[in-house]
């Protein structure tokens, strides 16, 4: 895996917004919360702070407050704002988008594999953000290299992404991701079949000491890394692969890919985690050829962001979206089902 093909591969979804924790000094005089935060947070504007307060991204002593709340000594303040600005102009580009849903607050897109989500070193053009800026013209976070984004998926992962179109929705969605109340389902084609058909994977995730471009799982009590929790269920079993559904409780970099590899079932064609090698039945010529052909049909990690559920920032209702598998994964599944059914019928 080339670092130029992955945008900051060690950045997690949680890094797409800021987290602050303040304990107000004992001698602090009464002061409006928006003025207090303006003094405490660099690169913040009063409108951004007030919008964040309105969206519920600022809590005092665990409770939502209003902009006119006056901080008191020893108040505990927790803030989860969208990411601060970056010094780089992003050019809008007329790139077609597969739009699933759009209103005044949100846009949901079906990102194809091979498209980088946002600009960064080595990829300043042809990204999803470049396309969104052309389509929407105005996205919250002017001057940011990730305007409107509250989560992301890897370049070679396909599927659903939600993007905010207003500052209020940006902070509202950021809070939902921060609180882990977003429902996210991914499907992957993995090598082999996990022994447990349904399980939860937990552990700390951090850079691999052997290869800093990939992530590695560590015990939950490790002193380094961030806690990653993934729920999975085997949906179909084939001759030497399986279709697995993954539900994310946390959003860490390469979380599904690293978790699947940690239990010995890396994703098909995932070169970074050993999935580009034939893992089973490689000594049987026919199966070796068949497996190699599958990886040609889907030459990227076979991972798709299938569904997304969250609270609409303004409509006050839970909304849910699904996006079926892209053609490359559909073709691989067709071939796997065909050879599996053929073997079953022959027996």
Residue pairs with C-beta under 8 A, 6 or more apart in sequence:
1 9
1 213
1 214
1 271
1 272
3 9
3 122
3 213
4 121
4 122
4 123
5 155
6 154
6 155
6 213
7 116
7 117
7 118
7 119
7 120
7 123
7 127
7 155
8 120
8 121
9 154
9 213
9 214
9 253
9 254
10 207
10 212
10 215
10 253
11 253
12 226
12 251
12 252
12 253
13 150
13 151
13 152
13 177
13 251
13 252
13 253
14 177
14 178
14 226
14 250
14 251
14 252
15 83
16 82
16 83
16 146
16 149
16 150
16 151
16 152
16 174
16 177
17 80
17 81
17 82
17 83
17 150
17 174
17 177
17 178
18 41
18 79
18 80
18 81
18 82
18 83
18 84
19 78
19 79
19 80
19 178
20 40
20 41
20 77
20 78
20 79
20 81
21 76
21 77
21 78
21 79
22 40
22 75
22 76
22 77
22 79
23 74
23 75
23 76
23 77
24 36
24 71
24 72
24 73
24 74
24 75
24 76
24 77
25 73
26 73
26 74
27 73
28 71
28 72
28 73
30 70
30 71
30 72
31 70
31 71
32 67
32 68
32 69
32 70
32 71
33 53
33 58
33 60
33 65
33 67
33 68
33 69
33 70
33 71
33 77
34 46
34 49
34 50
34 53
34 67
36 71
36 77
37 44
37 49
37 58
37 77
37 79
38 44
38 45
38 46
38 49
41 49
41 79
41 81
42 84
43 84
43 85
44 81
44 84
47 167
48 81
48 82
48 167
49 58
49 67
49 81
50 67
51 167
51 168
51 171
52 58
52 79
52 81
52 82
52 171
53 65
53 66
53 67
54 67
54 168
54 171
55 168
55 169
55 170
55 171
55 172
55 175
55 313
56 64
56 171
56 172
56 175
57 79
57 80
57 81
57 171
57 172
57 174
57 175
58 64
58 65
58 77
58 78
58 79
59 65
59 77
59 78
60 69
60 71
60 75
60 76
60 77
61 75
61 76
62 76
62 78
71 77
80 171
80 174
80 175
80 178
81 171
81 174
82 140
82 141
82 144
82 150
82 164
82 167
82 170
82 171
82 174
83 141
83 144
83 146
84 144
85 141
85 142
85 143
85 144
86 143
86 144
86 145
86 146
87 143
88 119
88 124
88 145
90 119
90 124
90 129
90 130
90 133
90 145
90 147
91 124
91 125
91 130
91 133
92 130
92 133
92 134
92 137
93 125
93 126
93 130
93 131
93 133
93 134
94 131
94 134
95 126
95 130
95 131
95 134
96 131
97 109
97 128
97 131
97 132
97 135
98 109
98 110
98 111
98 112
99 107
99 108
99 109
99 110
99 135
100 108
100 109
100 110
100 160
100 321
100 323
101 107
101 108
101 321
102 108
104 165
104 166
104 314
105 164
105 165
105 166
105 168
105 169
105 312
105 313
105 314
106 162
106 163
106 164
106 165
106 169
106 312
106 313
107 132
107 135
107 136
107 148
107 162
107 163
107 165
108 160
108 161
108 162
108 163
108 308
108 321
109 128
109 132
109 160
109 161
109 163
110 158
110 159
110 160
110 323
111 117
111 128
111 153
111 157
111 158
111 159
111 160
111 161
111 305
112 158
112 326
113 155
113 156
113 157
113 158
113 300
113 326
113 328
114 155
114 156
114 300
115 126
115 127
115 128
115 155
116 123
116 126
116 127
116 128
116 155
117 127
117 128
117 129
117 146
117 149
117 152
117 153
117 155
117 161
118 127
118 128
118 129
118 145
118 146
118 149
118 152
119 125
119 127
119 129
119 130
119 145
120 145
128 161
129 145
129 146
129 147
129 148
129 149
132 139
132 147
132 148
132 163
133 139
133 147
136 148
136 165
138 165
139 147
139 148
139 163
139 164
139 165
140 147
140 148
140 164
140 165
140 166
140 167
140 169
140 170
141 147
141 148
141 167
141 170
146 152
148 163
148 164
148 165
148 170
149 161
149 163
149 164
150 162
150 163
150 164
150 170
150 173
150 174
150 177
151 161
151 162
151 177
151 182
151 251
152 161
153 159
153 161
153 305
154 254
154 257
154 301
154 303
156 300
156 301
156 303
157 300
157 301
157 303
157 304
157 305
158 303
158 304
158 305
158 326
158 329
159 186
159 304
159 305
159 306
159 323
160 305
160 306
160 307
160 308
160 321
160 322
160 323
161 305
162 173
162 308
162 310
164 170
164 172
164 173
164 313
166 313
168 313
168 314
169 313
169 314
172 311
172 313
173 310
173 313
176 182
176 310
176 311
177 251
180 249
180 250
181 310
181 311
182 308
182 309
182 310
183 247
183 307
183 308
183 309
183 310
183 320
184 247
184 248
184 251
184 305
184 307
184 308
184 309
185 245
185 246
185 247
185 305
185 306
185 307
185 308
186 245
186 246
186 247
186 248
186 256
186 303
186 304
186 305
186 306
187 235
187 243
187 244
187 245
187 246
187 303
187 304
187 306
187 325
187 329
188 243
188 244
188 246
188 256
188 260
188 267
188 268
188 301
188 302
188 303
188 304
189 241
189 242
189 243
189 244
189 267
189 268
189 298
189 302
189 329
189 332
189 333
189 336
190 241
190 242
190 243
190 244
190 260
190 265
190 266
190 267
190 268
190 302
191 240
191 241
191 265
191 266
191 267
191 268
191 275
191 279
191 280
192 240
192 241
192 242
192 264
192 265
192 279
192 280
193 234
193 237
193 238
193 241
193 242
193 265
194 232
194 234
194 242
194 244
194 263
194 265
197 233
197 234
198 232
198 233
198 234
199 231
199 232
200 229
200 230
200 231
200 232
201 217
201 228
201 229
201 230
201 231
201 232
201 259
201 262
201 263
202 220
202 227
202 228
202 229
203 217
203 218
203 219
203 220
203 222
203 227
203 228
203 259
203 262
204 217
204 218
204 219
204 220
204 222
204 224
204 225
204 226
204 227
204 228
205 215
205 216
205 217
205 218
205 225
205 226
205 227
205 228
205 252
205 253
205 254
205 255
205 258
206 215
206 216
206 218
206 222
206 224
206 225
206 226
207 214
207 215
207 216
208 214
208 215
208 216
209 216
213 272
214 254
214 258
214 272
214 273
215 252
215 253
215 254
215 255
215 257
215 258
216 258
216 262
217 228
217 258
217 259
217 262
218 224
218 225
220 227
226 250
226 252
227 250
228 250
228 252
228 255
228 258
228 259
229 248
229 249
229 250
230 246
230 247
230 248
230 249
230 250
230 255
230 256
230 259
231 246
231 247
231 248
231 249
232 244
232 245
232 246
232 247
232 259
233 244
233 245
234 242
234 243
234 244
235 242
235 243
235 244
235 245
236 242
236 243
236 333
236 336
236 337
237 340
238 336
238 337
238 339
238 340
239 281
239 287
239 336
239 339
239 340
239 343
240 279
240 280
240 281
240 287
240 291
241 268
241 294
241 336
242 265
243 333
244 260
244 265
245 306
246 256
246 259
246 260
248 255
248 256
252 258
254 272
254 273
256 267
256 303
257 266
257 267
257 270
257 272
257 273
257 301
257 303
258 273
260 266
260 267
260 273
261 267
261 270
261 273
261 274
261 275
266 273
266 274
266 275
266 279
267 273
267 275
267 301
267 302
267 303
268 275
268 294
268 295
268 298
268 301
268 302
268 332
269 275
269 276
269 295
269 298
269 299
269 300
269 301
269 302
270 276
270 301
270 302
270 303
271 301
272 301
273 301
275 301
276 295
278 288
278 291
278 292
280 287
280 291
281 287
281 288
281 291
282 288
282 291
290 335
290 339
293 335
294 332
294 335
294 336
297 328
297 331
297 332
297 335
298 328
298 329
298 331
298 332
299 328
300 328
302 328
302 329
302 332
304 323
304 325
304 326
304 329
305 323
306 322
306 323
306 324
306 325
307 320
307 321
307 322
307 323
308 320
308 321
309 318
309 319
309 320
309 321
310 318
310 319
311 317
311 318
311 319
312 318
312 319
324 330
325 333
